[in-house]
Amino acid sequence: MADYFSGHAASYVEYRPTYSSALFEFIADIVPAPRCVWDCGTGSGQAAQGLAEQFQKVIATDISAPQLQHAALDPRIEYRIAAAEQSNLDAASVDAVTAFQAAHWFDLPRFFAEAHRVLVPGGICSLWTYSGCCVNAEVDAIVKTLYDDIVGPYWPPQRRLVETGYRTIDFPFTAIAIPALSIKREWNLEAFMNYLRTWSATQRYIAAHDVDPLIELRPALDSAWGAECDCNIVTWRLRGRTGKR
């Protein structure tokens, strides 16, 4: 699993969107029993905290120690450094395996083999991703220019899996239909720009050029956003794959 986020773990935890309770309720409703869930590639625990509201125990793993150090502590969550492909969990020990905005970084055949190993019979594997945030037509056009033309060459190839909503993944579980869900955040322009800086491609662009591309885009974003202190609703569509072992 590639690690593109340790270098900006603090901004990742502050400016990455969190998920709605409806998503975690859906996962808990379809598992054999909401006892233990492995949240793989947990990052700084954005999803682990929501899962803890539905499951008795969450084992949240990531390869990035800086990310885990920024995760909010919760007695129901056990954070561990571990790879997606080698969890060190016991066989048939979890009721669900989840990955939120992370599965595209995994060695998927090895991860799926590990998920099969650690899931109880009838357990659930649920992978979720988001892309293409929407604010308004003017802001969205500027973000598309950033995404495609400015930092586009710096996206790792795995990003294509996100753009297709994981539909092209060979998913070795019995498929379960997922509900139409989204993420919404109310942000001012500064917070929104800081979110754009958490993109792996933006960070790779900055490392290559020693220039923040958001600085050049700031005047256009100022005009498109409205007053700098104003908040807008930012929306991401959730997509993914869920299935039963």
Secondary structure, 3 states (H helix, E strand, C coil): CCCCCHHHHHHHHHHCCCCCHHHHHHHHHHCCCCCEEEEECCCCCHHHHHHCCCCCEEEEEECCHHHHHCCCCCCCEEEEECECCECCCCCCCEEEEEEECCHHHCCHHHHHHHHHHHEEEEEEEEEEEEEEEECCHHHHHHHHHHHHHHCHHHCCCCHHHHHCCCCCCCCCCEECCCCCCEEEEEEEHHHHHHHHHCCHHHHHHHHHHCCCHHHHHHHHHHHHHCCCCCEEEEEEEEEEEEEEC
